[in-house]
Amino acid sequence: MDKNIFEDRILDYLDGSMDFKERKEFESFLNDNDSYKSMVNDIKNNIKLMKSVEPLKVSKNFEERLQLKIESLSLNNNDKKSFFSSSARQWIFSGLSIFGILVLSFLFFQPNSNLVIADEKIQNEQKTLIESPSKNSNDEQIKELDQLDNFNGSFVNDKQ
Amino acid sequence: MTQSLLNLSLKSSAMDNPFKLSDEKLIARFVNGDINAYKELVKRYQDKLFNFVMRYFNNREQAEDVVQETLIKLYTHAHYYKDIALFSTWIYTIAKNNALTELRKNKVKKSNSMWTDDGKLIDIASNEIPLDEKVQNEIAVEKLNKYLLELPENFRMAVYLRDFEEHSYEEISMILEIPIGTIKSRINRGRIMLAEKLKSYKE
């Protein structure tokens, strides 16, 4: 068995995931190669040793420090909330300001629009004034026609 | 997660039958506002994560800071946890990412020191006093830790998660975000490297 192949198979051997034939083949190889056998035994012992290691513990004040950090985080979040609410207030204030400016500008331009209406009124009056003579002339024409009729009538009457 | 922690006392955690609840149930309860569930998760994981992160730093203070950062993320981002993975996998992945970020921020100098039982760093290279079996075992553990630290990070973390923490290959694959085949190969290679280092030490 090649060294690389051997090394690749150590994990399967230690995990017990080899089938019976593979396992026998691997073990017979180990029995024939002391250095490899010793390596596998060292690995086994190291794994056992690692499993026996007492885990380290965090410092006694670990939880206290964590609590303080979380508290300060909560306070910061509250600050953020108040910041956001004040910025919301700022937005509302800005919106109202813009609205106010618009209203004011509308009021400011209102007289101009009145002037426009006034202008229109004047123009209409002027139109009436311009058109009125023609109306008068019509009346005059009607009057003339009436007079002509009367005249003709008198002429007929005279004939009779 | 609006519940205030101003009155949080992690030390006085009093979950109702906390041992009956799985990590996944605890985080679900925490997401729903049960602060005691958070306390219980902190209790369950603070030491585990500390041991895990110590394999990145070999520096108590830095490791504790990273664990605290991880547990704070658990507090602020618990709602990001999806029930498709084990909680342990999720929290270890956060711890790993925090540790790697911290490592990138400041490169930790490799140390020749190692841990004592209470986590203090000592150098026992010149320790030649006669040793009884128990002490020899302690020295062996310290040497093991020392040589484990000397392994390249990829091999070290895979071996640690498998042989110290006894995670499954699938879990390790998810925590380290590496395919299972690569994980197995790294564990195998890491174990061999460790055995060779310890053998040369014994000789």
Contacts between the chains, C-beta under 8 A, distances in Angstrom:
chain1	res1	chain2	res2	distance
A	7	B	188	6.7
A	7	B	189	7.5
A	7	B	192	6.0
A	8	B	185	7.7
A	8	B	188	6.9
A	10	B	188	5.8
A	10	B	191	7.4
A	10	B	192	7.1
A	11	B	184	5.6
A	11	B	187	6.4
A	11	B	188	4.1
A	11	B	191	7.8
A	38	B	199	8.0
A	39	B	192	7.0
A	39	B	195	5.8
A	39	B	196	7.8
A	39	B	199	7.9
A	42	B	195	4.1
A	42	B	198	6.7
A	42	B	199	6.0
A	43	B	191	4.9
A	43	B	192	6.9
A	43	B	194	7.9
A	43	B	195	4.9
A	46	B	144	6.5
A	46	B	163	7.5
A	46	B	191	6.8
A	46	B	194	5.9
A	46	B	195	5.9
A	46	B	198	6.6
A	47	B	163	5.1
A	47	B	191	7.3
A	49	B	137	7.8
A	49	B	140	6.1
A	49	B	141	6.3
A	49	B	144	5.8
A	50	B	144	6.5
A	50	B	159	8.0
A	50	B	163	4.1
A	50	B	164	5.1
A	51	B	163	6.7
A	51	B	164	7.3
A	51	B	166	7.1
A	52	B	137	7.9
A	52	B	141	7.5
A	53	B	141	5.3
A	53	B	144	7.4
A	53	B	145	7.6
A	53	B	164	6.4
A	54	B	117	6.2
A	55	B	47	5.6
A	55	B	48	7.3
A	55	B	51	4.9
A	56	B	47	7.0
A	56	B	50	6.1
A	56	B	51	5.3
A	56	B	54	6.2
A	56	B	115	6.8
A	56	B	119	4.6
A	57	B	47	5.4
A	57	B	50	7.4
A	57	B	118	8.0
A	57	B	119	7.1
A	58	B	46	5.2
A	58	B	47	5.9
A	58	B	50	4.9
A	58	B	64	5.9
A	58	B	67	6.8
A	59	B	60	7.4
A	59	B	64	6.3
A	62	B	46	6.3
A	62	B	64	6.2
A	62	B	67	7.8
A	62	B	68	7.4
A	63	B	10	4.0
A	63	B	11	5.9
A	63	B	42	7.0
A	63	B	46	7.5
A	64	B	10	7.9
A	65	B	64	8.0
A	65	B	68	6.6
A	66	B	10	6.7
A	66	B	42	7.0
A	66	B	68	5.2
A	66	B	71	5.8
A	66	B	72	7.3
A	67	B	5	7.0
A	67	B	8	5.5
A	67	B	9	7.4
A	67	B	10	5.7
A	69	B	68	6.2
A	69	B	72	5.9
A	70	B	5	4.7
A	70	B	8	6.7
A	70	B	72	6.3
A	70	B	75	5.7
A	71	B	5	5.8
A	71	B	6	5.8
A	71	B	8	7.4
A	73	B	72	6.5
A	73	B	75	7.6
A	73	B	76	7.0
A	74	B	4	5.7
A	74	B	5	5.5
A	74	B	6	6.7
